[in-house]
């Protein structure tokens, strides 16, 4: 559960007791994280300043990397911010300025500041599809195995942690609350949804798949069943026209209302389509414009979504 004076703090939930584990040979524990297979990845530093990575199964240490080549590891000055073992066995480490990958013992590093505007890296996540996300002070960077890109997302201020749940939803804890990516749409939650503070230091899932957010003002548990009613979508007749101009252009204005006003009207998201085309992504825009429509009858449809991800099952329609 932690590190104290270079030793690993181990908590036994059965006995509700803690103990300290010291490494051999004068090495000190400097960083640790779950390896994803029930074991723990630990960074050890020797008295001469060299460091290595081991996997601890509760009894034995198995060396993963013999030389990390990371110098700043002292308490209060540890530059490691994230550590995971990928599905293929590769080791990924984030430091303030580097993303380090060990593949079959070979070290490769990336400096994201050479890719785009980037500050410090704070966290790392492997997605279910094998891509990697790096969180930091400038949002999220993605690595697809060949190139880096910057993820279009809300203003996080700083990404502090994230995980992907079994439904594929990505949860992000940040300086502006908890954000989650659901089917390509970002949903943001903060004070108004019950968080004790907007600055979220960690967001995790427990063994029961429940989501917890840790803030400076306390811990908060997400209750998905607190709001299951979808919002209603409306296309005001007095604000719209029933015929497009001869060039095929038309603008349609719409609005929505959450049943219990858990989500304010100005915070609802909308997705729309013309005729039987695919639905567009959810955005805050409350109007839509299209051009080049062919002559004849057309139908516009729009649906609202609230901040709990509830979508109006009966989209509003506007025939014209």
N, C-alpha and C positions, 0 to 999 in steps of 0.2 A: 504493500500500500504506500510505501515511501522509502526514502533513504535518510539515514541518520548517521552522521560522522563516518560516511563511507561504507556503512553497512546497510543491508537490505532489511526493511521492516516487513515482516510476514505476519498476517493476521489469520488466526484459525477461527472461522465462524462457529464451529461446533463447540469449542471451549470458550469462545469469546475472549481470546487471549492473544497478545502480540509477542513476537520474539525477534531478535536481531540475528541476521546471518552475515558472517564475515567471509570474504573471499580469501583464498590461500595466497601465500607468497607476498603479502603486504599490499596486494591490489585493493583498490577502492571502487565501490559501486558509484557510478556517476550518472547513469540514466537507465531507465528500464521501460518496457511496454509489453503488452500482450502480443504474442506471436501469431495469434489467430487459431492455433491448434491446441489451446489449453495450456501452453507453456509460456515462459517469460523470456523475452530478449533483454539481455543486460549488457551495458557498456562498462567495461572494467578498465581502470587506469593503473599502471604500474608505478612504482616509486620513481623510475627514470622518466616519467611523463608519457611513455608510449601507451597506446590503448588498443583494446581488442573487443570483439563482440562474441558473446556466448549465449547459448540457450539453456535455461534452467528449467528442469522438469519437476522440481520439488525435492529432488535428491542429488542429481548429478548435473555437472556443467559440460556442455558439448560446444566446442569452439566452432563458430561460424565464419569469422573473419579474424585473421591473425594480427593485422595491422590496419587500423582505421585511418590513420594519418590525420587525426583530428586533435588539435593541441589544447584548445580552450575548453576544459572540462571541469575546472575547479568549482566547488559550490558557490553559487551566486554569479558565476561567470561562464556557465555551461552554454555553449553555443548550439547544442543539439535541440531542435524543437519538435522533431517527429521521427518515428522509427517504426517500420513495418516490414514484414516478410510477405512478398507477393505470392500469388497463387502458384507461380512457376518456381518459387524458391529464391528468387532474387531478393536482396536486401536493399531497401530504400531508406535513406536518411536525409532529413532536411536540417540544415543549419541556418543561421541568419542570412548567409549570402550564397549558399550552395545547395544544390540537390545532388546527392551522391548515390550512385547505384553500384552495388557489388554483384556481378554476374559470374558465377563459377570462380569466385575469388579475385576477379579482375575489377579494378576500381575505375569508374567513369564519373565525371562530375559535370554539372551544368550550372551556369551562372545566368539566371533568368533576366538579369539586368541587361544582358546582351541580346535578349529576344524582344523585349518591350519595356515600357515604363514599369518598374518593379521596385518595391522597397525591401522588406525583410520577409522571409518565409516562416510561417508559424505552425503549419500542420500539413499532413499528407493523408491521402485516401486512395485506395484502389477500388475502382468501380466494378460492378458485376461483369461488365463487358471487357475488362482488362485495361481500360484507360486509367490514367492516374491524374488526380487533382492535387494541386499544391495551393494551400491557402496562405494568404499573407496580408500585408498592409495595403496592397493594391488589388484586392479581390481574389480571383481564382485563376490559376493557370492550368491548362490541360495538356497532357502528353499522350499521344495516340500510338506511340511506338516508333514514330518517324519524325514528328515535328511538334513544336509547342504552339499553343494558341491561347488567347485570353477569352474566358467565358463571360458572355453577356449576362449580367446579374444585377440585383439591386445594390444600393450603396451599403456595403457591409461595414464601412469604416476600417475594421480589421477582422479578417476571418480568424477565429480562435480554435475551432474544432469542427469536425463533421463526421457523419457516418451515413451509410446507405442501409435502409431496412429491407426486410424480406420481400416487400412489395415493390422495391426499386426506387422508393422515394428517398431523395438525398436531403438530409437535415444539416443545417449550418448554424453554429453558434457564433455570434459576432458582436461587434460593438454597437449594433443597432437592433438587437433582438435575435429571435430565432426565425430562420427562413427555411423553407423547404421547396424543393423542385418536384412538382407533381405533373407527370405527362407533359413536360416541356414548359410548364408555367410556374413561376415563382410566387409563393404565398408567404407573406411576412406577418409576424406576430410580435407584439411588444407590450407596453403597459396596458393598452385597452383590452387585451385578451387575457390579462391576469398575471403577466410576468412581474415579479417584484422590482426588477430593474431592467433597463434596456441593454445594459452591458452584460453579455452572456459569455462567461469564461469557458464553459464546457457544456456540450450537449451529448448525451449518451443514451443508449438503449440498455435495458436490463434483461435478465434471463426470461422475462415474461413479455418481451418486446414492447415494454412501456418506455416512453421517452421522457427524460429528465433534463432540465436546464438548470445550470449552476450560475448564480449571479452573486454580486457583492452584497446583495440584500437578502439572500436566502436561496433555497432550492425550490423549484416548481415542477410539478408533474402535469403532463399534458393529458387531458381527458377528451378523447375524440367524440365521445357520446354526449358531451355537454351541448352541442348544437348540431343536430342532424337534419334540420328543416332547410330545404333549399330556398333561395330568394325567388322572387317573381320578377319577370321581365315585361316591360311595357314599351310600346311604340306610340307616343301621343299623336292622335290624328290631327290635332290643331297645329302641330309643329312640322308636319310632313305633307308632301304632295303625292298625288296618285299617278302622275305621268312624268316620265323622263323628258328632258329637252330633246329636240330633234337629233342632236349629235350622240344621244345615248347616255348622257350624264345624269346622275341623280345623287343627292345626298339625303341620308336618312338619319334622323336623331332618335335615340332611344334612352331608356332609363330603367332602373331596377330598385327593388326594395326588399330588404331582408325581413323575414316574418317577424322576428323578435328584436330587430334592430341591433343584433350583436355586431353586425358589420354596417358601418355607416354607408349611406348612399354613395358618397364620394370615394369609398374604398372598394366598392364592388368592381369585379373584372368582367369583361364581356368578350364573347366570341361570336362571330357572325359568318354568314355565307349568302351568296346569291344563287338562287335556283338550287340545283342538287350538287353543287360543287362541294369539295371537302371543307370542313369547318376550319376557320382560321384560329390562330392562337389567342389566348385570353390576354387582354390589355385593359388599361384604364380608359381608353377612348370610348366616348359615349355617342359617337357619330361615325358613319361610314359613307364613303363616296366611291363610286365606280364610273367608268366611262366606256364608251364603245359597245354598249348593249345593242343587240339586234332588235328589230321591230317585233312586236308581239307582247304577250303577257309574261311577266316575271314575278318571282316571289323572293322576298328578302326575309331571312330568319336570323334571330339573335337570341342568345341565352346568357344569363348572368351567373356568376360564381361568387360565393362569399369567402371569407377569410378562413373558413374551416374546410374549404374544398368542396362544398355542396354546390351542385350545378342544377339549375332550373331544368326539370325533365320535360317541360312543355314550352319550347322556345316561342317567343312572340313572332308573329308573321305579319308581313306587309306586302300585299299583292299590288302590283302597279303595272 
